[in-house]
Amino acid sequence: MTQSFDPYAPPPEDATPHGAVMPSATPLYDAYQSLNQARRLRVPEGLATAVVVLSSVFLAGQLLATVLSFDAAEAYTGAADPMDVYTAYDAVSGLLAAVMLAAFIVSCLWLNESRKFAVVVKPYYHHQRGPVWVWLGWVVPIVSLWFPYQVVRDIRRSTIRESSGLAGWWSTWLIANFFSYQSTQVTLRGDDGALLPGFEVITAVTLLIAFVCWLRIVRELTVAQRAHVAAAQGHV
């Protein structure tokens, strides 16, 4: 027997009202995306710590070399051939070069991982320099004057959303490198040894400022990376 149709009867409980939106799989997709992002986000804290340690050792070596440069200058100016003189300053400078190489490798590893992190966090942000310039930007002549700055700037902008405070770090780093090169010319070519302490003092002062700014960059990026990971895990 066919049931009569009652136009005044309430709709069944499982019926979908006219015009209502059917449930979609979007929440599940969003949850999957959040889980996937949480798995891909890894804070390179070990590398960040190594960067701080090696940068600190490098600064300490530079300060020691600055102190020793005064005695070295006297030895160079009093020698018939400055190239035949080997001082404690020369020994520390040799060790300093090895520490700088180690700091370069670890810093580039950290920047590379931080760049990967930034790409995951903000995939549509355009990094002005490709991943290879994380390494080559520091050593290729001419472009080394600004490529590393752009790399760090873009990593910071896409992770922290701003890039203030980088000009002081980069300008003092360039000044320190310029006067460090002048010191090297004194020891390698036997230039006027009396100029060595002045070059070293300027190098030490500007390197100290650059070091403080660099520590701030590493710390702020690490804090921001942790916050992104916590946010991604909170949405899982």
Sequence and secondary structure as in RCSB ss.txt:
>XXXX:A:sequence
MTQSFDPYAPPPEDATPHGAVMPSATPLYDAYQSLNQARRLRVPEGLATAVVVLSSVFLAGQLLATVLSFDAAEA
YTGAADPMDVYTAYDAVSGLLAAVMLAAFIVSCLWLNESRKFAVVVKPYYHHQRGPVWVWLGWVVPIVSLWFPYQ
VVRDIRRSTIRESSGLAGWWSTWLIANFFSYQSTQVTLRGDDGALLPGFEVITAVTLLIAFVCWLRIVRELTVAQ
RAHVAAAQGHV
>XXXX:A:secstr
      TTS   TT   TT     SHHHHHHHHHHHHHHH    HHHHHHHHHHHHHHHHHHHHHHHHHHHHHHH
HHHSSSGGG   HHHHHHHHHHHHHHHHHHHHHHHHHHHHHHHHHHSTT   SS TTHHHHTTTSTTGGGTHHHH
HHHHHHHHHHS  TTHHHHHHHHHHHHHHHHHHHHHHHH   GGGHHHHHHHHHHHHHHHHHHHHHHHHHHHHHH
HHHHHHHHHT 
